[in-house]
């Protein structure tokens, strides 16, 4: 599929190329984390003032999961419990943290007029699959069980994330359905990774190997999974779930110059076929990662504003 980058995306891509940053697959995971965070902070936009940002620790079998609670000013004078978004950051299950997605979470809280709780799940290769999945499910269940104490409405709990975080959000939604709880009001899937088979056309087209390259996806996979057979597990590849019926409404976003483009679209279509309400948004001239680059890419702000409208529409 031919891809033409938007003018600002083409400029950013050129800057990345000229910067001479080493590809992630040529450095250690820790070095990749440092490079990724530096890039995220450099591309983070100005953010709106919020009513509060507070640390949170979520009990888990292995210890405590660090998290961060974002409360928008729009909730400050409103009575009652707030809707909430449990957010899982992207980064191939290997890189990324609360700080890399801080600006995005601030903007989501502001635009969606809801509390955002960002979860810092365990990363690979120190903690391979299914550690991140277990953390996502544990965090979602704990937040729902402690909703009143957190000032949020357990009946209006959304799960979401970008890339690997979108994968974890999709899995958390499937798990909640199959475990008969907690109630999930919606799932926000921003260019989600849904199938480790990686057989879709967008995984081999030269035009999609932009920033998130085909080789770095394999690097992430090899760090995250113990064995390629793990990729057949629906908890790693939610597209392998036996059924998509009775899942919460979904917002699925894809980008044109993205290896994950086609699997995201297919996931949206399979949700629709199962009777799930789906809002699908495609940004043909953007690449994977644009969502967190609002300082340079205007379409990032457009996407977050549109997602905010969808979040408010969930009730």
C-alpha positions as CSV (number, residue, x, y, z in Angstrom):
1,X,0.0,0.0,0.0
2,X,1.6,3.3,-1.0
3,X,2.3,5.7,1.9
4,X,3.0,9.4,1.7
5,X,4.0,10.9,5.0
6,X,2.4,14.2,6.1
7,X,4.8,17.1,5.6
8,X,5.5,17.4,9.4
9,X,5.9,13.7,9.8
10,X,8.4,13.6,6.9
11,X,10.4,16.4,8.6
12,X,10.4,14.5,11.9
13,X,11.5,11.3,10.2
14,X,14.3,13.1,8.4
15,X,15.5,14.6,11.7
16,X,15.6,11.2,13.3
17,X,17.6,9.8,10.4
18,X,20.1,12.7,10.5
19,X,20.5,12.5,14.3
20,X,22.3,9.2,13.9
21,X,20.6,7.5,16.8
22,X,21.6,3.8,16.9
23,X,18.8,1.4,16.2
24,X,17.4,-0.2,19.3
25,X,18.4,-3.7,18.1
26,X,22.0,-2.7,18.2
27,X,22.0,-1.6,21.9
28,X,21.1,-3.1,25.2
29,X,17.5,-2.9,26.5
30,X,18.6,-0.4,29.2
31,X,20.3,1.8,26.5
32,X,17.2,1.5,24.4
33,X,15.1,2.7,27.3
34,X,17.3,5.7,27.8
35,X,17.2,6.6,24.1
36,X,13.4,6.2,24.0
37,X,12.7,8.3,27.0
38,X,15.0,11.0,25.7
39,X,13.2,11.0,22.4
40,X,9.7,11.0,24.1
41,X,10.6,14.0,26.3
42,X,12.0,15.9,23.4
43,X,8.8,15.4,21.4
44,X,6.3,16.0,24.2
45,X,4.0,18.9,23.7
46,X,3.0,21.6,26.2
47,X,0.4,20.1,28.5
48,X,-2.8,21.5,30.1
49,X,-2.9,22.3,33.8
50,X,-4.5,19.5,35.8
51,X,-6.1,19.5,39.3
52,X,-3.6,17.0,40.5
53,X,-1.0,14.3,39.7
54,X,-0.2,11.8,42.3
55,X,1.8,8.6,42.6
56,X,0.1,5.3,43.4
57,X,1.2,1.9,44.3
58,X,-0.9,-1.1,43.3
59,X,-0.4,-4.3,45.2
60,X,0.7,-7.3,43.0
61,X,1.9,-10.8,43.8
62,X,5.5,-9.9,43.1
63,X,5.4,-6.6,45.1
64,X,4.1,-3.1,44.1
65,X,3.2,-1.8,40.7
66,X,4.1,1.9,40.4
67,X,1.3,4.0,38.9
68,X,0.4,7.6,38.5
69,X,-3.1,9.2,38.9
70,X,-4.0,12.2,36.7
71,X,-7.0,14.3,37.8
72,X,-8.3,17.0,35.3
73,X,-9.5,20.4,36.4
74,X,-12.9,19.6,34.9
75,X,-13.5,17.1,37.7
76,X,-12.5,19.4,40.5
77,X,-15.9,21.0,41.1
78,X,-18.0,18.0,39.9
79,X,-19.8,15.9,42.5
80,X,-19.8,12.1,42.3
81,X,-17.3,9.6,41.1
82,X,-15.3,10.2,38.0
83,X,-15.0,7.9,34.9
84,X,-11.4,6.6,34.6
85,X,-9.0,5.3,32.0
86,X,-6.4,2.7,33.0
87,X,-3.5,3.4,30.6
88,X,-0.7,1.1,29.6
89,X,2.3,2.7,27.8
90,X,3.8,1.5,24.6
91,X,7.4,0.4,24.0
92,X,7.4,-3.1,22.7
93,X,7.1,-4.5,26.3
94,X,10.8,-3.6,26.6
95,X,11.0,0.2,26.8
96,X,8.8,3.0,28.0
97,X,7.6,4.0,31.5
98,X,5.4,6.5,33.3
99,X,7.5,9.4,32.2
100,X,7.7,8.5,28.5
101,X,3.9,8.9,28.3
102,X,3.3,11.5,30.9
103,X,2.3,14.2,28.5
104,X,-0.1,11.9,26.6
105,X,-1.8,10.9,29.9
106,X,-2.1,14.6,30.9
107,X,-3.8,15.4,27.6
108,X,-6.0,12.4,27.7
109,X,-7.2,13.3,31.2
110,X,-7.9,16.9,30.1
111,X,-9.6,16.1,26.8
112,X,-11.5,13.1,28.1
113,X,-12.5,14.9,31.4
114,X,-11.7,11.8,33.3
115,X,-9.2,10.4,35.7
116,X,-6.3,8.6,34.1
117,X,-4.3,6.0,36.0
118,X,-1.1,5.1,34.2
119,X,0.4,1.7,35.1
120,X,4.1,0.9,35.1
121,X,4.1,-2.8,34.3
122,X,7.2,-5.0,34.4
123,X,9.4,-4.9,31.3
124,X,11.2,-7.6,29.3
125,X,13.7,-9.2,29.0
126,X,14.0,-9.0,32.8
127,X,10.4,-10.1,33.1
128,X,9.2,-12.0,30.0
129,X,5.7,-12.9,28.9
130,X,3.3,-13.1,30.6
131,X,4.6,-10.8,33.3
132,X,3.3,-7.6,31.6
133,X,-0.1,-9.3,31.0
134,X,-0.4,-10.4,34.6
135,X,0.4,-6.8,35.7
136,X,-2.2,-5.3,33.4
137,X,-4.9,-7.6,34.6
138,X,-3.9,-7.3,38.3
139,X,-3.9,-3.5,38.0
140,X,-7.3,-3.4,36.3
141,X,-8.8,-5.6,38.8
142,X,-7.4,-3.8,41.8
143,X,-8.4,-0.4,40.4
144,X,-11.9,-1.6,39.9
145,X,-12.1,-3.1,43.4
146,X,-10.8,0.1,45.0
147,X,-12.6,2.5,42.7
148,X,-14.6,4.3,45.4
149,X,-11.4,5.0,47.5
150,X,-9.8,6.3,44.3
151,X,-12.8,8.6,43.6
152,X,-13.7,6.8,40.4
153,X,-16.8,5.0,39.1
154,X,-16.1,1.3,38.7
155,X,-18.9,1.1,36.1
156,X,-17.2,3.7,33.9
157,X,-13.7,2.1,33.7
158,X,-11.9,2.1,30.4
159,X,-8.7,0.3,29.6
160,X,-6.3,1.7,27.0
161,X,-2.8,2.1,25.6
162,X,-0.6,2.6,22.6
163,X,1.3,-0.2,20.7
164,X,2.3,-2.8,23.3
165,X,0.0,-0.9,25.7
166,X,-2.8,-1.3,23.3
167,X,-2.0,-5.0,23.2
168,X,-2.3,-5.2,27.0
169,X,-5.5,-3.2,27.0
170,X,-7.1,-5.6,24.5
171,X,-6.0,-8.5,26.6
172,X,-7.3,-6.9,29.8
173,X,-10.7,-6.4,28.2
174,X,-10.8,-10.0,27.0
175,X,-9.7,-11.3,30.4
176,X,-12.4,-9.2,32.2
177,X,-15.0,-10.6,29.9
178,X,-13.9,-14.2,30.5
179,X,-13.5,-13.7,34.2
180,X,-16.9,-12.1,34.5
181,X,-15.4,-8.9,35.8
182,X,-14.5,-6.2,36.3
183,X,-16.9,-4.3,34.1
184,X,-15.0,-2.5,31.3
185,X,-16.8,0.4,29.7
186,X,-14.5,0.8,26.7
187,X,-11.1,-0.1,25.2
188,X,-8.8,2.4,23.7
189,X,-6.4,0.7,21.3
190,X,-3.9,3.1,19.7
191,X,-2.0,1.3,16.9
192,X,-2.2,-1.9,18.9
193,X,0.0,-5.0,18.5
194,X,-2.5,-7.8,18.1
195,X,-0.8,-10.8,16.4
196,X,2.8,-12.0,16.7
197,X,2.4,-14.0,13.5
198,X,3.3,-10.8,11.8
199,X,2.0,-12.0,8.4
200,X,0.0,-8.9,7.5
201,X,1.3,-7.0,4.4
202,X,2.2,-4.0,6.5
203,X,4.9,-6.1,8.2
204,X,6.8,-6.4,4.9
205,X,6.2,-3.2,3.0
206,X,9.2,-0.9,2.9
207,X,7.0,2.2,3.3
208,X,5.9,1.1,6.8
209,X,9.4,0.5,8.2
210,X,9.5,4.1,9.7
211,X,10.9,4.6,13.2
212,X,9.3,1.3,14.3
213,X,11.2,-0.8,11.8
214,X,10.5,-4.4,10.9
215,X,13.8,-5.4,12.5
216,X,13.1,-3.7,15.8
217,X,9.7,-5.4,16.0
218,X,11.5,-8.7,15.9
219,X,14.0,-7.4,18.6
220,X,11.0,-6.6,20.8
221,X,9.4,-10.0,20.2
222,X,12.6,-11.9,21.0
223,X,13.0,-10.0,24.3
224,X,9.4,-10.4,25.3
225,X,8.6,-14.0,24.4
226,X,10.5,-17.0,25.7
227,X,9.5,-19.0,22.7
228,X,7.8,-18.2,19.3
229,X,5.1,-20.6,20.4
230,X,4.2,-18.0,23.1
231,X,2.9,-15.8,20.3
232,X,0.1,-18.2,19.7
233,X,-1.3,-17.5,23.2
234,X,-4.2,-15.1,23.0
235,X,-2.6,-13.2,26.0
236,X,0.3,-12.4,23.7
237,X,-1.7,-12.1,20.5
238,X,-5.3,-11.0,21.3
239,X,-6.2,-11.6,17.7
240,X,-6.0,-15.4,18.5
241,X,-8.9,-15.1,21.0
242,X,-11.6,-17.7,20.3
243,X,-14.4,-15.1,20.4
244,X,-14.7,-11.3,20.3
245,X,-18.4,-11.2,21.4
246,X,-19.5,-9.2,24.4
247,X,-16.4,-7.0,24.5
248,X,-16.7,-3.4,25.4
249,X,-16.9,-0.6,22.8
250,X,-13.5,0.0,21.2
251,X,-11.7,3.0,19.7
252,X,-9.0,1.7,17.3
253,X,-6.4,4.0,15.8
254,X,-4.0,3.1,13.1
255,X,-1.3,4.9,11.1
256,X,-0.3,4.5,7.5
257,X,3.4,4.2,7.8
258,X,3.2,1.5,10.6
259,X,4.1,-2.2,10.5
260,X,1.1,-2.7,12.9
261,X,-1.4,-1.0,10.5
262,X,-3.0,-4.0,9.0
263,X,-3.4,-6.0,12.2
264,X,-5.0,-3.1,13.9
265,X,-7.5,-2.7,11.1
266,X,-8.2,-6.4,11.1
267,X,-8.7,-6.4,14.8
268,X,-11.2,-3.5,14.5
269,X,-13.1,-5.5,11.7
270,X,-13.2,-8.6,13.8
271,X,-14.6,-6.7,16.7
272,X,-17.3,-5.2,14.5
273,X,-18.2,-8.6,13.1
274,X,-18.7,-9.9,16.6
275,X,-21.2,-7.1,17.3
276,X,-18.9,-4.8,19.2
277,X,-19.3,-1.0,18.8
278,X,-16.1,0.2,17.1
279,X,-14.9,3.7,16.3
280,X,-12.0,3.3,13.8
281,X,-9.7,6.1,13.0
282,X,-6.9,5.9,10.4
283,X,-4.1,8.5,10.0
284,X,-2.7,7.7,6.6
285,X,0.2,10.1,6.6
286,X,1.6,9.3,10.1
287,X,4.0,6.8,11.4
288,X,4.0,4.5,14.5
289,X,4.7,6.6,17.6
290,X,3.1,9.9,16.4
291,X,0.6,9.8,19.2
292,X,3.2,10.9,21.7
293,X,4.9,13.5,19.5
294,X,2.6,16.4,19.9
295,X,5.4,19.0,20.0
296,X,6.1,18.4,16.3
297,X,3.1,16.5,14.9
298,X,-0.3,18.3,14.8
299,X,-2.1,15.1,14.1
300,X,-1.2,13.9,17.6
301,X,-3.3,16.6,19.2
302,X,-6.1,15.9,16.7
303,X,-6.1,12.3,17.7
304,X,-6.1,12.9,21.4
305,X,-8.9,15.5,21.1
306,X,-11.0,13.0,19.1
307,X,-10.3,10.3,21.6
308,X,-11.4,12.7,24.3
309,X,-14.8,13.1,22.6
310,X,-15.1,9.3,22.4
311,X,-14.3,8.9,26.0
312,X,-16.9,11.5,27.1
313,X,-19.4,9.8,24.9
314,X,-19.1,6.5,26.8
315,X,-21.2,8.1,29.6
